[in-house]
Amino acid sequence: MGDFNRHPLLSKGVKLHPDDTAFEAVTLIAQYLVRSIQQNEDGIIEDVDTEFLHQYRVSIRKLRSLLTLIEGVYPLEDSRRLKSAFGGYAKDTNDLRDLDVYLLDEAVHRARLDPSLNDGLDALFDDLRGERKRAIQGLKQLFLSNGYQNRKKADQEWFFLPDLPRGPTANKRIDKLVTKQIRNHYDEICRKGKSIGDKTPDRQVHKLRTECKKLRYLLELFSSLFSAKEINRVTRRLKGLQTTLGRFNDYCTQRQFLLGRLETSQNLPLNTAAAVGGLIVSLNRSKKDGVAKIKYRLAKFRDPKTTKKSLGELLT
């Protein structure tokens, strides 16, 4: 594709310099992410490891976030179009990823229930494996169709055009823009975190998780602009918070998934319905425990003797 071979994929990301322009830095990172999307797409088609689909989706999320976090590098119309297009490519894989996550957690779900309900779980997971087989076949057909390939190829090659259009912030120094965004998103996490409690709606917790992702992407994509020691201080705390928020999100989505099975499967065998009901009760308990763990991680993340100090050093 275009000039891909002129820019070999780097194993540890992209090396940037503080005086790079926003256009130079964002374009280099975008090209890196596009190559990652391509490489992982090949792995999805071969279906040898579910990690290919996970990394494919992560690369798309990072690319879309990049266009938002450092906005104005390209014309607004182009950024919006590309965000929408790549969002569509990720959406095409939603069903398969949901099934992968559930199947990967099979042992965890079995451990939640009394062994007497194993027969019911056997039937449930057999159904999910059948659904996954159909989902991967459908996705392969979509990926290999000419129309889909041509559309995606055009969107990916856009970042390699020799005369890429520039937006109002294209010529600003990247380090100035990034440090401002890091400060903003750290403060936003702290602000949103203050309202987290036992009665907080799930959507608010999800918004906090999204904000953490934005900060994590900033720290990862632009890590070469900062000291590795200082980056690691912040990311250690952030990873702990993200892991806890991720588990909470899993409890929520898996609970909704199981509720959907009960509502839509009218002829669900009694033993399977009993197993699904037991899992829903167990996930509800995990959700309640998860809130306390989130509050604990937030307190550690906001501790001025740790993260705030490290953040100050990072941005000095």
C-alpha positions, 0 to 999 in steps of 0.5 A, a space after each residue: 500500500 503506497 509508501 508503507 515499505 519506506 516506513 518500517 513498523 517500529 516495535 516500540 512505537 514512534 520516536 518523536 522530538 519535542 520541537 516536531 510540529 503537530 502535523 509531523 508527529 500526528 502523521 507519523 503516529 497515524 501511519 504507524 497505527 494504520 500499519 498495525 491495523 493492516 497487520 492485525 487484519 491479516 491475523 483476524 482473517 487467518 483466525 489463529 489468535 483472538 489477540 489479533 482482533 483485540 489489537 486491531 480494535 485498539 489500534 483503531 481506537 488510538 487512531 480515532 482518539 489521536 484525531 480528537 486529542 490533538 485536534 486541528 492538525 488536519 481540516 475538521 471535515 477530513 478528521 470527522 470523516 476519518 473518525 466516522 469511517 474507522 469507527 465503522 470498521 471497529 463496529 463491524 467487529 463488535 459481535 465477534 469481540 463480544 463473543 471472544 471475551 465471553 468465551 475467553 472468560 469461560 473458566 471464570 464464569 464456571 468458577 462463579 457457580 456451583 458445579 451442579 449447574 455445569 450442564 447448563 453452562 455446557 449448553 450455553 457455551 456450546 451455543 456461543 461457540 457456534 455463534 462465534 463460528 458464524 460471526 468469524 465467517 461473516 467477518 471474513 467475507 466482509 473483509 475480503 469483499 472488493 467494495 470493503 477492501 477498496 473503501 478501507 484502502 482509500 481511508 488508510 492511504 489518506 495518511 500517506 498522501 504526499 500533499 496531506 491537507 493541514 489544519 489550524 494547529 498543524 505547525 504548532 509544537 507537539 510537546 506544547 499541545 500534548 502537555 496541555 492535553 495531559 493536564 486537561 485529561 488528568 484533571 478531568 479524571 479527578 473531577 469525574 472520580 469525585 462523584 463515584 459512589 455506590 449509587 453512581 449510574 453505570 454510564 458515569 463509570 463508563 465515562 470515567 473509564 473513557 477519560 482514563 483511556 484518553 490519558 493512557 493513549 496520550 502517554 503511550 503515543 507520545 511517550 518518547 517526548 518524556 522521561 521513561 522514568 516519569 512516564 512509568 510513575 504515572 502509568 503504573 497508577 493509571 493502569 491499576 485504575 484502568 484494570 479495575 474500571 475494565 473489570 467493572 465494565 466487564 461485569 456490566 456488559 456480561 450482565 446485560 448480555 446474559 439478560 438478553 439471552 433470557 429475554 430473547 431465548 424463549 425455549 432456553 432449557 431449564 438447566 441453562 436458564 438456571 445457570 444464566 440466572 446464577 451468573 447474573 446474581 454473581 455479576 451483580 455482587 461483583 459490580 457492587 464490590 467493584 465500586 469500592 475497588 474503583 474508589 480505592 484506585 482513584 484515591 491512589 491515583 489522585 494522591 498528591 504525594 504520588 501521581 500529582 508530583 509525578 505528573 508535575 515532573 512529567 510536564 516540567 
